[in-house]
Amino acid sequence: MSGTFVAVVGPSGAGKDSLMNFARERLEPSGLIHVVRRVVTRQADGDSEDHDSLDEAAFAQAERDGAFALTWGAHGLRYGLPIGLEDDLSAGRIVVANLSRAMIPQLIERYADAVVVAVSAKREVIEQRLADRGRETAQSIQNRMERRVSDRLPASTIRIDNSGALEVAGMQFVALLEDLARQARRA
């Protein structure tokens, strides 16, 4: 495959989807990137996460049918990236997807040249963003903030702090994607 898989990882509330939407608006019309819509076993809420929804049974059937490139479970839900992303990679596009940090070893096994972008934000920013979503109680937000996730990220991981204005972190992300596109054109 001649394209590049860019995995965007980080804690809930760090602004991964916001960064991806920022890049999508600026770069997807060029045809050089494709932002993957995840499939999740939760109804889309329209305000925070852009995804397609399947119930548990339909997700399990799609998984058995080979409809996903990668799947994982987290927070009592199932997540999948449609296998169609491989068509974009074969066409030389940069494929951008929100991925669980726990999936990085499987990602690298399947797409050896993948680029990992870890998005972070200050604790108080994340807490406020999670509260603003209205999907979790104050206690569940605190539990989430106390949870420690094993950081299995490669040494080459690119880190972006999204604590401030979206424009700042967004332009860093766009610049990275533009650089990857230039590298792909030269290859």
C-alpha positions in Angstrom: 0.0 0.0 0.0 1.4 3.4 -0.9 -0.6 5.6 1.4 0.0 6.4 5.0 -2.2 5.5 8.0 -2.3 8.3 10.6 -3.7 7.0 13.9 -5.0 9.8 16.2 -5.0 8.7 19.8 -5.4 10.2 23.2 -7.9 10.4 26.1 -11.5 11.2 25.7 -11.9 14.9 25.8 -8.5 15.7 24.4 -10.1 16.9 21.1 -9.2 14.2 18.7 -12.4 14.5 16.6 -12.1 18.3 16.6 -8.6 18.1 15.2 -9.6 15.6 12.6 -12.6 17.7 11.6 -10.3 20.8 11.4 -8.0 18.8 9.0 -10.9 17.3 7.1 -12.3 20.8 6.2 -9.0 22.0 5.0 -7.5 19.0 3.3 -10.1 16.4 2.3 -11.3 18.3 -0.7 -7.8 17.9 -2.2 -8.3 14.1 -2.3 -5.0 13.6 -0.6 -6.5 12.6 2.8 -9.4 10.6 3.9 -10.8 10.8 7.4 -12.3 7.4 8.4 -15.7 7.2 10.0 -15.6 4.7 12.8 -18.4 2.3 13.4 -19.5 2.2 17.1 -22.1 0.3 19.0 -23.5 3.6 20.3 -25.9 6.0 18.7 -24.2 9.1 17.2 -25.0 12.2 19.3 -24.2 14.6 16.6 -22.3 17.0 18.8 -19.0 15.3 19.6 -18.1 12.1 17.7 -18.7 11.6 14.0 -19.4 7.9 13.6 -21.7 5.3 12.1 -23.7 3.2 14.5 -24.5 -0.5 14.6 -26.1 -2.5 17.3 -24.1 -5.3 18.9 -25.5 -8.1 16.7 -25.0 -6.2 13.5 -21.4 -5.2 14.5 -20.6 -8.8 15.3 -21.9 -10.0 12.0 -20.0 -7.3 10.1 -16.9 -8.3 12.0 -17.4 -12.0 11.0 -18.0 -10.8 7.4 -14.6 -9.1 7.2 -16.1 -5.6 7.0 -13.4 -4.1 9.3 -9.7 -3.4 9.0 -9.4 -3.2 12.8 -11.8 -3.7 15.7 -11.6 -3.2 19.5 -13.7 -2.9 22.6 -13.5 0.0 25.1 -15.9 1.4 27.7 -18.4 -1.3 27.1 -18.7 -0.5 23.3 -17.3 -2.0 20.2 -15.4 0.1 17.6 -14.4 -0.7 14.0 -12.6 0.9 11.1 -14.2 -0.1 7.8 -12.0 -2.2 5.5 -12.6 0.3 2.7 -9.8 2.4 4.2 -7.4 0.1 2.5 -8.7 1.3 -0.9 -7.6 4.8 0.1 -4.2 3.6 1.2 -3.8 1.7 -2.1 -4.7 4.9 -3.9 -1.8 6.7 -2.1 -4.0 8.8 0.3 -3.3 9.6 3.9 -5.9 7.8 6.0 -6.7 9.5 9.3 -8.6 7.6 12.0 -9.3 8.0 15.7 -7.9 4.8 17.3 -7.6 3.3 20.8 -4.1 3.6 22.2 -4.4 -0.1 23.1 -4.7 -0.9 19.4 -1.3 0.6 18.4 0.5 -2.8 18.4 -2.1 -4.3 16.1 -2.1 -1.2 13.9 1.7 -1.4 13.5 1.5 -5.1 12.8 -1.0 -4.5 10.0 0.3 -1.1 8.7 4.0 -1.0 9.5 4.5 2.6 8.2 1.6 4.0 10.3 2.2 7.4 11.9 0.8 7.8 15.5 -0.3 11.2 16.7 -1.0 11.5 20.4 -3.4 14.3 21.3 -3.4 15.6 24.8 -4.8 18.5 26.8 -4.6 19.7 30.4 -6.6 17.8 32.9 -9.0 20.7 33.7 -9.7 21.2 30.0 -10.5 17.5 29.5 -12.8 17.4 32.5 -14.7 20.4 31.2 -15.0 19.0 27.7 -16.3 15.7 29.1 -18.8 17.5 31.4 -20.0 19.7 28.4 -20.8 16.5 26.4 -23.4 15.5 29.0 -22.9 11.8 28.4 -21.3 11.0 31.8 -21.9 11.7 35.4 -19.4 13.8 37.5 -18.3 10.5 39.2 -17.7 8.7 35.9 -15.7 11.6 34.6 -13.6 11.5 37.8 -13.2 7.7 37.4 -12.1 8.3 33.8 -9.6 10.9 34.8 -8.0 8.6 37.4 -7.7 5.7 35.0 -4.2 5.0 33.8 -3.9 3.7 30.3 -0.7 1.9 29.4 1.1 4.1 26.9 2.3 1.6 24.3 3.1 4.3 21.8 6.1 4.0 19.5 9.1 6.3 20.1 8.2 8.0 16.8 4.9 9.2 18.1 4.1 12.9 17.3 2.5 14.7 20.2 0.1 17.6 19.9 -1.2 19.6 22.9 -4.8 20.6 22.3 -5.4 22.5 25.5 -5.8 25.9 23.9 -7.4 27.3 20.8 -8.3 24.6 18.2 -6.7 26.7 15.5 -3.2 26.3 17.1 -3.3 22.5 17.4 -5.3 22.2 14.2 -2.7 24.0 12.2 0.0 21.8 13.7 -2.0 18.7 12.6 -2.7 20.1 9.1 1.0 20.9 8.7 1.9 17.3 9.6 -0.6 15.9 7.1 0.6 18.2 4.4 4.2 17.1 5.0 3.2 13.5 4.8 1.4 14.2 1.5 4.5 15.9 0.1 6.6 12.9 1.2 4.1 10.5 -0.5 4.2 12.5 -3.8 8.0 12.3 -3.8 8.1 8.5 -3.2 
